[in-house]
């Protein structure tokens, strides 16, 4: 499997996962807050940290598998463009405070989740 094919397949799987997660979050919590995008970005960041640290310390993925997971799967699952649109939509409808909470929570939550993934691998696998 070449790198481009691996990224394409991973992207399809990741984007499909994001779609399903977003639909489920909308069903559970309604449309007032973009829980799907928020969750995808935080969960994806945790997995990115977990896999990045795992690749460095324990797992031995081929370059194609690394491309599949890191660029394709996680790139398709997390999405900055949807995050930006969600924040802008909240601002435009007059929910500036909620939008700022979303932006701050997403950035801090995603970075914290990435570190959690890194440390989880270090604690469990090392």
N, C-alpha and C positions, 0 to 999 in steps of 0.2 A: 504494500500500500504506500503510495507516495504521500508527501506532506500535504499537498493541496487537497487530495481526496480525503485524507484524515480530517483536515480542518472543515471541509464541506459537510461531511457526515456528522462530525461533532457539533457543528453549528446548527444543523437541522435538529439533532436530539436536544441540544440546549435550548433552542428557541421554542421547541415543542413543550419542553418542561416548564419554561417560563410562562407560556400561554396557559397551560393547565393550572399552574400555581396561581396565576393572576385571576383566572376564572373562579377558582375555589375561594380565594380570599374575597373576591367581590361577592360571592354567594354568602360567605360567612359574615362579613363585616360591612357590606354595602359600599356605595360609591363616594363617601365623603372624604376618604383618605386613601391614597394609592398603596394599600398594604401589599399588593402583589409585587410591584416594582421594588418597594422597600425591602420586602422579604427576600426577593431574588438577589438583590445586591448584597444584603448581609450574609445570607446563606452561601452565595457564590464566593464571597470574600473569605469566609471560613474555609470552604473547600479549596480555594486557591492557596491559602496559607498552608493547609494540611498537605496538599499535594506538592507544593513547592518545597516544603521542608522534608517531606517524605522522599521526594526525588533526590534531594541533596544528601540525605542520611541513610535511607533504607531501601527504597524501591529502585528498581533498575529498568525504567521504561525506555523503550526504543525512541528514537527521535520522532517517528510517526505517532506513537502513542502519546508522547508529550504534546505534540501539536494537536492531536485529537482532543485531549483533556483540557489543556491550558488555553489554547487559542480558540478551538472550535466549540467544545462543550460549554466551558465557562464563559467564553466570549459571547456565545449565543444565549446563554442563560441570564447573565447580568447585562444591564443595558443603561448606559449613561444618557443616551438620547431620550429614552422614555422617562427617565428620572427628570431630565431637564424640562420636558414637556409637562409632566405632572406638576412640577414646581411652578412653572409659568401659568398653567391653568388655574392653580389655586390662587396665585397673585391676582390674576385677571378677574376672578370672581369675588375678590375682596377679602380673601382669607390669607392676608399677608403674614400674620403671626403663625398660623398653621403651616404655611409654606416654609417659613424660616425654621420651624421645628422639624419639618420633614427634611429639609436640606441638611441642617446640623446633625440630626439624628442619623440620617443615611451616611453621611461622611464619617462621623465618629463611630457609628455602629459597624460600618464596613471595615474600617481600619482596625477597630478592636477585634472584630471577628477574624480578620486575617491573622493578627497576632495570636489569637486564641488557637487557630489552626496550627500555626507554627509551634506553639508551646505544647499543644496536645500531642503532636508527633514526638517532640523531645521528651515528654514525660512517659509516654506509653511505649514508644518504639526504641528508645535509646537506652 
